[in-house]
Amino acid sequence: MAEVYVGNKKYAILQTQSINNQDINITANGNYTADPGYTGFGVVRVQIPDPVVDYIVIDPTTTAQTITPPSGIIGYNLINVNPVTAEIDANIKAGNIKKDVEILGITGTLEFTTETLTVNPSTLIQTFTPTEDGYSRVTVNAVTHSIDANIISPNIKSGVTILGVPGTCVESKETTRTITTNGLYTAPTGYTGYSEVDVNVEANQTALTINPTTNQQTYVAPDNYSGFTPVVVNPVTSGIDTNIKPENIKNMVTILGVTGNLVPVNNETITITSNGLYIPSAGHTGFSEVTVDINTVHNQDITITSDGVYTPEEGYTGFGTVTVNTAGTLQPTKTFVADANTSTITTISPDSEYAGMSQVVVDLSWIEQQLQGLNAGDAESTPELQDITVTQAGTYQHGAGYDGLGTVTVNLDWVDLAIASVASNFTNTTVDGILQNSISQLNTDALSIRDYACYGMSLLTEVNLTSCESIGSNVFKNTQLQTITISTPTVCTLADTTLPNTLQHIYVPSNLVNAYRNATNWHTYSSLISAIS
């Protein structure tokens, strides 16, 4: 608020262009705004605190450790990392480590108890489970014909040996014959029997049908007969022996029309070093010898270059030498030269071809040079200041190429124009101190009300605007305003929604009630808007 005299009359001015700067001290990074009642900052003193460092002791763990300085500490001047001991993992104890092996000072006591196993192969799947920690040795006996009672000579083709048993089963080969006299007839050499016998004996003969068997057959003509006619010998079939079936005959061999599917034994040997289910390789029917050597330590040496969970490859019982190389190649020296344009917080990273930095050199010599120059009055180190002229309230910064503001000239020539404008709006007002804090009711025909015009008028409760077309921001902030009456024939604009929460009524012309309730910012107070009675 400002008081203006026109002649011998005193008027209050609604204006916020007066420069009212706040002086502050800044000791930490952050964004700063002027306190209520100030238009901006005047003298800004920046005090950089001295760096504070501390000492820390770190006990190693099995997980990544990120150490952050506590509040008030910007870094550490000394870091002491204690040696790695068995305490980093509760499972590092004697019972979990193999006997006579030492890990981080703990000597193991773990031992294994094994047994031996002898296996007699059969035609069934055989599963053996150790009663203790496993088998130290497994012996598989050779496969013999005892695995199947049907592997006997009569069931195998003559000239073929299966599992050491030579076959005696002769393949059927028949011939034909014509018989004209009585007698005993046997198949000629090379034949197993007759497929057709034509008997033409002129005598009292009877018919004979012969079904071949595996035994020699002798037929004698009955009494009163001199022989047989005709003699019919049925073909030799697999029915002569119930054991002539595919499973008793070598694979791809046909005996009396029956093709065998008995696969010859083709065993292989195998050495087993880890638990699991094993089956013969292609072309083999089983194992002739199985050597199990699971409990023998067979360690694998590996190099680890990244985080992860690692297990030994097949055939290994564990890890022997484990080389951890996650650092990659370190850059010998990384030099960072700071200048006046360097950000307050700067991240220094290794060059793209390196995984890290073994040494970082930060050159802050320019700070010391500038400090020395300032202390000595060196003209080259003097900040470059910009002189400006300010005509309105606001926050101002120096331009590009300047270090700060020098002379600030505040030109308030516009005040005279404001006084004239306010005087013309209050020519009929003669009450002294009309806009002072002691006033509770404001009546005015002003066309607009500037920002912060009634700011802080703690006793103001009622405002009557007869011609107002616009209300600025924060006009009635920090007042006790309860009622606003606006008689203007058009909707008066409202710059923001900072009307006090003490407001109870907003009266407007009856034809504008809905327009006000939907207007920008006014709609926030739609429940308070009603027609002027």
Secondary structure, 3 states (H helix, E strand, C coil): CEEEEECCEEEEECCCCCCCEEEEEECCCCCCCCCCCCCEEEEEEECCCCCCEEEEEECCCCCCCCCCCCCCCCEEEEEEECCCCHHHCCCCCHHHCEECCEECCEEECECCCCEEEEECCCCCCCCCCCCCCCEEEEEECCCCHHHCCCCCHHHCEECCEECCEEECECCCCEEEEEECCCCCCCCCCCCCEEEEEEECCCCCEEEEEECCCCCCCCCCCCCCCCEEEEEEECCCCHHHCCCCCHHHCECCCEECCEECCECCCCEEEEEECCCCCCCCCCCCCEEEEEEECCCCCCEEEEEECCCCCCCCCCCCCEEEEEEECCCCCEECCEEEECCCCCCCCCCCCCCCCCCEECCEEEECHHHHHHHHHHHHCCHHHCCCEEEEEECCCCCCCCCCCCCEEEEEEECCCHHHHHHHHHHHHCCCCCCCCCCCCCCCEEEECCCEECCCCCCCCCCCCEEEECCCCEECCCCCCCCCCCEEEECCCCCCEECCCCCCCCCCEEEECHHHHHHHHHCCCHHHHHHHEEECC
